[in-house]
């Protein structure tokens, strides 16, 4: 039973001084950990006195006893000593060695764990309580995320580490003072390298100045209908804010054959580890981008740029992500639909994570600056901030979509054409051409598409877009230019195999359409050899 004693009122939500109440936890045994903590404090004007440095194991996984003795108890004592937590102690320890509290309240807006602080706690059957026999076997474990346990530091109740507890913030946009005193919101600044973590901090701040710019990508077709429903609901919220959006809704995963330029938002599932577009270091990810891949073991490590999902996403430049350190079971993992709903309403990353996480003392971990607000700059303000850079085209595209839905197609065309003349780009050329085609104006559709003539090379993220432009050119009768674009694309030396196959097959048809049968035959031959090679590789993987 909780015992309530009145202390100073806890924080209701992210007030203007929320940064002054952020506590940062670093590992003194990791030289980079304190550097990151100080850098984050400096960038967010957090008092350096708010940094707590403990001597912790440098491994990502620690035992339950290490957690209690080296992390939980020393951190609790430091928070009490610095008046972050006001507590009445019973003078007893629970079965794990934690202080039993009679009452407690805290003044912490967020506890931020920094790279170097252990990530997860291993299971220890010696601490599984006999009375937990009635808990289903899959939940009768005490392994979990370090952050999920730290959320309970100021709770005045004997809490078992076996299984999980309900998160009092879950689905509460405006938590009460009682909710806020029941636990501490925890976020993590972590990743494969200290450089990638500092990059996350810098690019989150950059996005807050310019707003989140880019496109949105959603990949459904996972193993359970519930997960697809969550991701589709998230997609609905994003499209309602006029983001240009693609969805892959078959069992095929998004890969190099799909358009994936300027991924401001990505949500998908169900692959064990990052692959293809998320492992290509040449891709430009917009500042502040949100990346989420639903998988039971997406965060078993966050210090690898190839294993799992969180590490690779952070390494590639994403600034907000979340996942699980062990099997969470679908109903007890983060809700991506609730997460994006909160962000789009103007709440911070930390508030959104608290809102979308159903359980604490379980498997969840979230990487990102808890103060980061991706949508603090609305579309009107973004339009005022158009600077002629590549990402500005995506702001123009959002406004074109808004105008189509709220005013007229003609208004969208006029605005898009004006902006295209000022700052021509492939992104606007393709969208404008599609809209002109929809309105029956094929001459202007071709005119804007012909911009592609002046580009000698295409970056990795532009190639599928360039292919789509070539296909539209061909459809509109500009077959020579369509062929030339395919020729440039096929000659790119670093095309992923799946894209090579796609380009060679379609390119052969384009060559044949202009009467270049020799080139068509060469490309067809290369296509057949490469397709056979890919089939053999896939066969060996199955075996």
C-alpha positions as CSV (number, residue, x, y, z in Angstrom):
1,X,0.0,0.0,0.0
2,X,1.2,3.5,-0.8
3,X,1.5,6.0,2.0
4,X,1.1,9.6,1.1
5,X,2.9,12.4,2.8
6,X,2.8,16.0,1.5
7,X,6.1,17.4,0.0
8,X,6.7,20.1,-2.5
9,X,4.5,19.6,-5.6
10,X,6.1,17.5,-8.4
11,X,6.3,18.8,-12.0
12,X,3.1,18.4,-14.0
13,X,4.5,18.4,-17.5
14,X,7.3,19.9,-19.5
15,X,7.2,23.5,-18.2
16,X,9.7,26.1,-19.6
17,X,12.2,25.2,-16.9
18,X,12.0,21.5,-17.4
19,X,15.6,21.5,-18.5
20,X,16.7,22.8,-15.1
21,X,15.1,19.6,-13.6
22,X,16.8,17.1,-15.9
23,X,19.2,14.8,-14.0
24,X,21.9,13.2,-16.1
25,X,23.5,9.9,-15.2
26,X,27.0,9.1,-16.4
27,X,29.5,6.3,-15.9
28,X,32.9,7.5,-14.5
29,X,34.5,4.3,-15.8
30,X,33.8,5.3,-19.4
31,X,35.8,8.4,-20.4
32,X,33.3,9.4,-23.1
33,X,30.3,9.1,-20.8
34,X,31.0,12.2,-18.7
35,X,32.0,14.1,-21.8
36,X,28.6,13.4,-23.4
37,X,26.8,14.3,-20.2
38,X,28.6,17.6,-20.0
39,X,28.0,18.3,-23.7
40,X,24.3,17.6,-23.4
41,X,24.0,19.8,-20.3
42,X,25.8,22.6,-22.1
43,X,23.6,22.4,-25.2
44,X,20.4,22.3,-23.3
45,X,21.4,24.8,-20.6
46,X,21.1,22.1,-17.9
47,X,23.1,23.0,-14.7
48,X,26.3,20.9,-14.6
49,X,25.5,20.2,-11.0
50,X,22.6,18.0,-12.3
51,X,25.2,15.5,-13.6
52,X,25.7,12.4,-11.4
53,X,28.7,10.2,-12.2
54,X,28.9,6.7,-10.8
55,X,31.5,4.0,-11.1
56,X,29.6,1.4,-13.1
57,X,30.5,-1.7,-15.2
58,X,31.3,-0.7,-18.8
59,X,29.3,-3.7,-20.2
60,X,25.8,-3.2,-21.6
61,X,24.5,-6.2,-19.6
62,X,24.8,-6.4,-15.8
63,X,23.6,-8.8,-13.2
64,X,20.7,-8.0,-10.9
65,X,23.0,-7.7,-7.9
66,X,25.3,-5.3,-9.8
67,X,22.3,-3.2,-10.7
68,X,21.1,-2.9,-7.0
69,X,24.6,-2.5,-5.4
70,X,26.4,-0.4,-8.0
71,X,23.6,1.6,-9.7
72,X,20.2,1.7,-7.9
73,X,21.4,2.3,-4.3
74,X,24.2,4.8,-5.1
75,X,22.0,6.7,-7.4
76,X,19.1,6.8,-4.9
77,X,21.5,8.1,-2.2
78,X,22.9,10.8,-4.6
79,X,19.4,11.9,-5.6
80,X,18.3,12.2,-1.9
81,X,21.5,14.0,-1.0
82,X,20.9,16.6,-3.7
83,X,17.2,17.0,-2.8
84,X,15.9,15.5,-6.1
85,X,14.0,12.9,-4.0
86,X,12.4,13.5,-0.7
87,X,11.8,10.2,1.0
88,X,10.8,8.7,4.3
89,X,12.6,5.4,4.8
90,X,11.4,2.4,6.7
91,X,14.9,1.4,7.7
92,X,14.4,-1.9,5.9
93,X,15.7,-3.4,2.7
94,X,13.7,-5.5,0.3
95,X,14.7,-8.9,-0.9
96,X,16.9,-7.4,-3.6
97,X,18.7,-5.0,-1.2
98,X,16.8,-1.8,-2.1
99,X,15.5,0.7,0.5
100,X,11.9,0.2,1.4
101,X,10.3,3.7,1.4
102,X,7.3,4.7,3.5
103,X,6.7,7.8,1.3
104,X,8.6,9.6,-1.4
105,X,8.2,12.4,-4.0
106,X,10.7,13.7,-6.6
107,X,11.4,16.9,-8.5
108,X,12.9,15.4,-11.6
109,X,11.5,16.2,-15.0
110,X,13.7,13.5,-16.7
111,X,16.4,11.1,-15.7
112,X,18.8,10.8,-18.7
113,X,21.1,7.8,-18.9
114,X,24.2,8.5,-21.0
115,X,26.2,6.1,-23.2
116,X,28.4,4.0,-20.8
117,X,25.6,3.4,-18.3
118,X,24.6,-0.3,-18.6
119,X,21.6,-1.0,-20.8
120,X,20.0,-4.2,-19.4
121,X,19.8,-6.5,-16.5
122,X,20.3,-10.3,-16.9
123,X,17.8,-12.8,-15.5
124,X,18.6,-14.3,-12.0
125,X,16.4,-17.2,-11.0
126,X,17.6,-17.0,-7.4
127,X,15.6,-13.8,-7.0
128,X,12.4,-15.1,-8.5
129,X,9.9,-15.0,-5.6
130,X,8.1,-18.3,-4.8
131,X,4.8,-16.5,-4.7
132,X,5.2,-15.6,-8.3
133,X,4.3,-19.2,-9.3
134,X,0.9,-18.0,-10.5
135,X,2.4,-15.6,-13.0
136,X,2.5,-17.0,-16.5
137,X,5.9,-18.5,-17.2
138,X,6.9,-16.1,-20.0
139,X,6.6,-13.2,-17.5
140,X,8.2,-14.9,-14.5
141,X,11.6,-13.3,-15.2
142,X,13.5,-10.4,-13.6
143,X,15.6,-9.5,-16.6
144,X,14.8,-6.1,-18.2
145,X,16.0,-2.7,-19.1
146,X,18.0,-0.6,-16.7
147,X,16.0,2.4,-17.6
148,X,12.7,0.6,-16.8
149,X,13.9,-0.2,-13.3
150,X,15.3,3.3,-12.7
151,X,11.8,4.7,-13.3
152,X,10.8,3.1,-10.0
153,X,13.5,4.8,-7.8
154,X,11.0,7.1,-6.0
155,X,8.1,4.7,-5.6
156,X,7.1,4.1,-2.0
157,X,6.1,0.5,-2.3
158,X,7.6,-3.0,-2.1
159,X,7.9,-3.8,-5.8
160,X,9.0,-7.1,-7.2
161,X,11.4,-7.1,-10.1
162,X,9.7,-10.2,-11.4
163,X,7.4,-9.4,-14.4
164,X,6.3,-5.8,-14.7
165,X,4.2,-3.0,-13.3
166,X,1.7,-0.6,-15.0
167,X,3.2,2.7,-16.2
168,X,1.1,5.5,-14.5
169,X,1.8,7.8,-17.4
170,X,0.4,5.4,-20.1
171,X,-2.1,7.1,-22.3
172,X,-2.3,10.2,-20.0
173,X,-1.6,13.4,-21.9
174,X,-1.9,15.4,-18.7
175,X,-0.8,13.2,-15.8
176,X,-1.9,14.2,-12.4
177,X,0.5,15.2,-9.5
178,X,-0.2,11.7,-8.1
179,X,0.8,10.1,-11.4
180,X,4.0,12.2,-11.6
181,X,5.1,11.2,-8.1
182,X,4.6,7.5,-8.9
183,X,7.7,7.3,-11.1
184,X,10.5,9.0,-13.0
185,X,10.5,9.4,-16.7
186,X,13.7,8.0,-18.1
187,X,15.3,8.6,-21.6
188,X,18.7,7.5,-22.9
189,X,21.4,9.2,-24.9
190,X,23.2,6.2,-26.4
191,X,24.6,4.7,-29.6
192,X,27.5,3.0,-31.3
193,X,29.9,5.9,-30.7
194,X,30.2,9.1,-28.7
195,X,30.2,11.0,-32.0
196,X,26.9,9.6,-33.0
197,X,25.4,10.4,-29.6
198,X,26.6,14.0,-29.8
199,X,25.3,14.2,-33.4
200,X,21.9,13.2,-32.1
201,X,22.0,16.0,-29.6
202,X,23.0,18.6,-32.2
203,X,20.6,17.5,-34.9
204,X,17.6,17.4,-32.5
205,X,18.3,21.1,-31.7
206,X,18.6,21.8,-35.4
207,X,15.3,20.2,-36.1
208,X,13.6,22.3,-33.4
209,X,14.8,25.5,-35.2
210,X,13.6,24.4,-38.7
211,X,10.9,21.8,-38.0
212,X,11.0,18.2,-39.1
213,X,11.5,18.2,-42.9
214,X,11.3,15.2,-45.2
215,X,9.0,12.3,-46.1
216,X,7.4,9.5,-44.1
217,X,7.7,5.8,-44.8
218,X,5.6,3.0,-43.2
219,X,6.2,-0.8,-43.7
220,X,3.4,-3.1,-42.5
221,X,2.8,-6.8,-43.3
222,X,4.2,-8.0,-40.1
223,X,3.4,-11.3,-38.3
224,X,0.4,-9.9,-36.2
225,X,-2.6,-7.8,-37.2
226,X,-2.3,-5.7,-34.1
227,X,1.2,-4.3,-35.0
228,X,0.0,-3.5,-38.5
229,X,-3.0,-1.6,-37.0
230,X,-0.7,0.5,-34.8
231,X,1.6,1.4,-37.7
232,X,-1.3,2.2,-40.0
233,X,-2.8,4.5,-37.3
234,X,0.5,6.2,-37.0
235,X,0.5,6.7,-40.7
236,X,-3.0,8.2,-40.6
237,X,-1.8,10.8,-38.0
238,X,1.2,11.7,-40.2
239,X,-0.7,12.0,-43.4
240,X,-3.2,14.3,-41.6
241,X,-0.3,16.7,-41.2
242,X,0.3,16.6,-44.9
243,X,3.6,14.7,-45.0
244,X,4.3,13.1,-48.3
245,X,4.0,9.4,-47.4
246,X,4.8,6.0,-48.8
247,X,3.6,2.6,-47.5
248,X,4.8,-0.9,-48.2
249,X,1.8,-3.0,-47.1
250,X,2.8,-6.4,-48.5
251,X,4.9,-9.1,-46.9
252,X,7.9,-7.7,-48.9
253,X,10.1,-5.4,-46.8
254,X,11.2,-1.9,-47.8
255,X,14.5,-2.3,-49.5
256,X,16.8,-0.6,-52.1
257,X,14.0,-0.9,-54.8
258,X,11.8,1.5,-52.9
259,X,11.9,5.3,-52.7
260,X,13.6,6.3,-49.5
261,X,14.8,9.9,-49.9
262,X,14.7,12.2,-46.8
263,X,13.2,9.8,-44.3
264,X,12.0,12.2,-41.6
265,X,9.7,9.4,-40.2
266,X,10.2,5.7,-40.6
267,X,8.1,3.0,-38.9
268,X,8.1,-0.6,-39.8
269,X,8.6,-4.3,-38.8
270,X,9.6,-7.3,-38.5
271,X,13.3,-7.9,-39.2
272,X,15.9,-9.0,-36.6
273,X,18.4,-6.4,-37.5
274,X,18.8,-3.3,-39.7
275,X,19.5,-4.1,-43.3
276,X,19.8,-2.4,-46.7
277,X,18.8,1.3,-46.5
278,X,19.7,1.5,-42.8
279,X,23.2,0.2,-43.2
280,X,24.2,2.5,-46.1
281,X,26.4,5.2,-44.6
282,X,26.0,7.4,-47.8
283,X,22.3,8.1,-47.1
284,X,21.4,11.6,-45.9
285,X,18.9,11.4,-43.0
286,X,17.2,14.7,-42.2
287,X,18.0,16.4,-38.8
288,X,15.7,15.2,-36.1
289,X,14.4,12.1,-37.9
290,X,12.3,9.6,-36.1
291,X,13.0,5.9,-36.7
292,X,11.2,2.9,-35.3
293,X,11.4,-0.8,-36.2
294,X,9.2,-3.1,-34.1
295,X,11.0,-6.2,-33.2
296,X,11.2,-8.1,-29.9
297,X,15.0,-7.8,-29.7
298,X,15.6,-4.5,-31.4
299,X,17.7,-3.2,-28.5
300,X,19.7,-6.2,-27.2
301,X,22.6,-3.9,-27.9
302,X,22.7,-0.2,-28.9
303,X,26.5,0.0,-29.3
304,X,26.6,-1.8,-32.6
305,X,26.0,-0.1,-35.9
306,X,24.9,-3.4,-37.5
307,X,23.1,-5.5,-34.8
308,X,19.5,-4.9,-33.8
309,X,17.9,-1.6,-34.8
310,X,18.6,1.2,-32.3
311,X,22.3,1.4,-32.8
312,X,22.2,1.4,-36.6
313,X,19.5,4.0,-36.6
314,X,21.4,6.3,-34.3
315,X,24.6,5.8,-36.3
316,X,22.9,6.7,-39.5
317,X,21.6,10.0,-38.1
318,X,18.1,9.3,-36.6
319,X,17.5,11.2,-33.4
320,X,14.6,9.5,-31.8
321,X,14.0,5.7,-31.5
322,X,12.9,3.0,-29.1
323,X,12.8,-0.7,-28.7
324,X,13.3,-3.7,-26.4
325,X,16.3,-5.3,-24.6
326,X,14.6,-8.7,-24.3
327,X,11.3,-10.3,-25.5
328,X,8.5,-7.9,-24.3
329,X,5.5,-9.6,-26.0
330,X,3.6,-7.4,-28.4
331,X,0.9,-6.0,-26.0
332,X,3.6,-4.8,-23.6
333,X,5.9,-3.0,-26.0
334,X,5.8,0.7,-27.0
335,X,2.8,1.8,-29.0
336,X,4.1,3.7,-32.1
337,X,0.6,5.2,-32.8
338,X,0.4,6.8,-29.4
339,X,4.0,7.9,-29.7
340,X,3.5,9.8,-33.0
341,X,0.2,11.1,-31.8
342,X,1.8,12.8,-28.8
343,X,4.7,14.3,-30.9
344,X,2.3,15.7,-33.5
345,X,0.4,17.5,-30.8
346,X,3.6,19.3,-29.8
347,X,4.7,17.2,-26.9
348,X,8.4,16.3,-26.3
349,X,10.1,13.0,-27.0
350,X,10.2,12.3,-23.2
351,X,6.5,13.0,-22.8
352,X,5.6,10.9,-25.9
353,X,7.7,7.9,-24.6
354,X,6.0,8.1,-21.2
355,X,2.6,8.2,-22.9
356,X,3.2,5.2,-25.2
357,X,5.0,2.7,-22.9
358,X,2.5,0.4,-21.2
359,X,4.8,-1.2,-18.6
360,X,7.8,-0.3,-16.5
361,X,10.2,-2.8,-14.9
362,X,10.1,-4.6,-18.2
363,X,12.0,-4.4,-21.5
364,X,11.5,-0.9,-22.9
365,X,14.3,1.5,-23.7
366,X,14.1,4.8,-25.6
367,X,17.0,6.7,-27.1
368,X,16.6,10.5,-27.7
369,X,16.7,13.9,-26.1
370,X,13.7,13.9,-23.8
371,X,13.3,17.7,-24.3
372,X,13.3,17.3,-28.1
373,X,10.0,18.6,-29.8
374,X,10.1,17.5,-33.5
375,X,6.9,19.4,-34.3
376,X,7.4,22.6,-32.3
377,X,7.6,24.5,-35.6
378,X,4.4,24.3,-37.6
379,X,4.0,24.2,-41.4
380,X,3.4,28.0,-41.7
381,X,6.6,28.7,-39.8
382,X,8.5,26.2,-41.9
383,X,7.3,28.0,-45.0
384,X,8.7,31.2,-43.7
385,X,12.0,29.4,-43.1
386,X,12.5,28.1,-46.6
387,X,16.1,28.5,-47.4
388,X,16.6,27.0,-50.8
389,X,18.4,23.9,-49.4
390,X,17.4,20.4,-50.5
391,X,15.1,19.7,-47.6
392,X,13.1,22.9,-48.3
393,X,11.5,21.0,-51.2
394,X,9.8,18.7,-48.7
395,X,8.2,21.7,-46.9
396,X,6.9,22.9,-50.3
397,X,5.6,19.5,-50.9
398,X,3.7,19.5,-47.6
399,X,2.1,22.8,-48.5
400,X,1.1,21.5,-51.9
401,X,-0.6,18.5,-50.3
402,X,-2.4,20.9,-47.9
403,X,-3.6,23.1,-50.7
404,X,-4.9,20.2,-52.7
405,X,-6.9,19.0,-49.7
406,X,-8.1,22.3,-48.3
407,X,-8.2,24.7,-51.3
408,X,-7.8,23.3,-54.8
409,X,-5.5,21.5,-57.2
410,X,-5.0,24.7,-59.1
411,X,-3.8,26.5,-56.0
412,X,-1.3,23.7,-55.3
413,X,0.0,23.9,-58.9
414,X,0.5,27.6,-58.8
415,X,2.3,27.5,-55.5
416,X,4.4,24.4,-56.5
417,X,5.4,26.0,-59.8
418,X,6.4,29.2,-58.2
419,X,8.7,27.4,-55.7
420,X,10.0,25.1,-58.5
421,X,11.2,28.1,-60.5
422,X,12.9,29.5,-57.4
423,X,14.5,26.2,-56.3
424,X,14.2,23.4,-58.9
425,X,14.6,19.9,-57.5
426,X,13.8,16.3,-58.5
427,X,11.4,16.1,-55.5
428,X,9.3,19.0,-56.8
429,X,9.6,18.0,-60.4
430,X,8.1,14.6,-59.8
431,X,5.3,15.8,-57.5
432,X,4.4,18.7,-59.9
433,X,4.4,16.4,-62.9
434,X,2.1,13.9,-61.2
435,X,-0.3,16.8,-60.3
436,X,-0.1,18.3,-63.8
437,X,-0.8,14.8,-65.2
438,X,-3.8,14.4,-62.9
439,X,-5.1,17.8,-64.2
440,X,-4.6,16.7,-67.8
441,X,-1.8,19.2,-68.5
442,X,0.8,16.8,-70.0
443,X,2.8,19.5,-71.6
444,X,3.7,21.1,-68.3
445,X,4.2,17.7,-66.7
446,X,6.9,17.0,-69.3
447,X,8.4,20.4,-68.9
448,X,9.2,20.1,-65.2
449,X,10.4,16.5,-65.6
450,X,13.0,17.6,-68.1
451,X,15.0,19.1,-65.3
452,X,16.5,15.6,-65.0
453,X,18.5,16.2,-68.2
454,X,20.9,18.4,-66.4
455,X,21.9,15.9,-63.7
456,X,24.9,13.8,-64.6
457,X,24.9,11.6,-61.4
458,X,22.4,10.7,-58.7
459,X,23.0,10.2,-55.0
460,X,22.0,6.8,-53.5
461,X,18.8,8.3,-52.1
462,X,17.8,9.9,-55.4
463,X,18.1,6.9,-57.6
464,X,14.6,5.3,-57.1
465,X,13.1,8.8,-57.4
466,X,15.1,9.3,-60.7
467,X,13.8,5.9,-61.9
468,X,10.2,6.9,-61.2
469,X,10.8,10.1,-63.1
470,X,12.2,8.1,-66.0
471,X,9.2,5.8,-66.0
472,X,6.8,8.8,-66.0
473,X,8.7,10.4,-68.9
474,X,8.4,7.1,-70.8
475,X,4.7,7.0,-70.0
476,X,4.2,10.5,-71.3
477,X,6.0,9.7,-74.6
478,X,9.5,11.1,-73.8
479,X,11.1,7.7,-74.5
480,X,14.6,8.9,-75.5
481,X,15.1,10.9,-72.3
482,X,13.7,8.0,-70.2
483,X,16.3,5.7,-71.7
484,X,19.1,8.2,-71.0
485,X,18.1,8.4,-67.4
486,X,18.2,4.6,-67.1
487,X,21.6,4.5,-68.7
488,X,22.9,6.9,-66.1
489,X,21.3,4.9,-63.3
490,X,22.6,1.6,-64.4
491,X,26.1,2.9,-64.7
492,X,26.1,3.9,-61.0
493,X,28.8,1.6,-59.6
494,X,27.4,1.3,-56.0
495,X,23.9,0.2,-56.7
496,X,22.6,-2.4,-54.3
497,X,21.9,-5.8,-56.0
498,X,18.1,-5.6,-55.7
499,X,18.1,-2.2,-57.3
500,X,20.4,-3.4,-60.1
501,X,18.0,-6.1,-60.9
502,X,15.1,-3.7,-61.1
503,X,17.0,-1.2,-63.2
504,X,18.4,-3.7,-65.7
505,X,15.0,-5.3,-66.2
506,X,13.1,-2.0,-66.8
507,X,16.1,-0.5,-68.6
508,X,16.1,-3.3,-71.2
509,X,12.5,-2.5,-72.0
510,X,13.4,1.2,-72.4
511,X,16.3,0.4,-74.7
512,X,14.0,-1.8,-76.8
513,X,11.4,0.9,-77.1
514,X,13.9,3.2,-78.8
515,X,15.2,0.5,-81.1
516,X,18.5,-0.1,-79.3
517,X,18.3,-3.8,-79.3
518,X,22.0,-4.4,-78.7
519,X,21.8,-2.5,-75.4
520,X,18.6,-4.2,-74.5
521,X,20.2,-7.6,-75.0
522,X,23.2,-6.7,-72.9
523,X,21.0,-5.4,-70.0
524,X,18.7,-8.5,-70.3
525,X,21.7,-10.8,-70.0
526,X,23.1,-9.0,-67.0
527,X,19.6,-9.0,-65.4
528,X,19.3,-12.8,-65.9
529,X,22.7,-13.5,-64.4
530,X,22.2,-11.2,-61.4
531,X,18.7,-12.6,-60.7
532,X,20.0,-16.1,-60.8
533,X,22.8,-15.1,-58.4
534,X,20.3,-13.6,-56.0
535,X,18.1,-16.6,-56.1
536,X,21.1,-18.9,-55.3
537,X,22.0,-16.7,-52.3
538,X,18.5,-16.7,-51.0
539,X,18.3,-20.5,-51.4
540,X,21.5,-20.9,-49.4
541,X,20.2,-18.7,-46.7
542,X,17.1,-20.8,-46.4
543,X,19.2,-24.0,-46.2
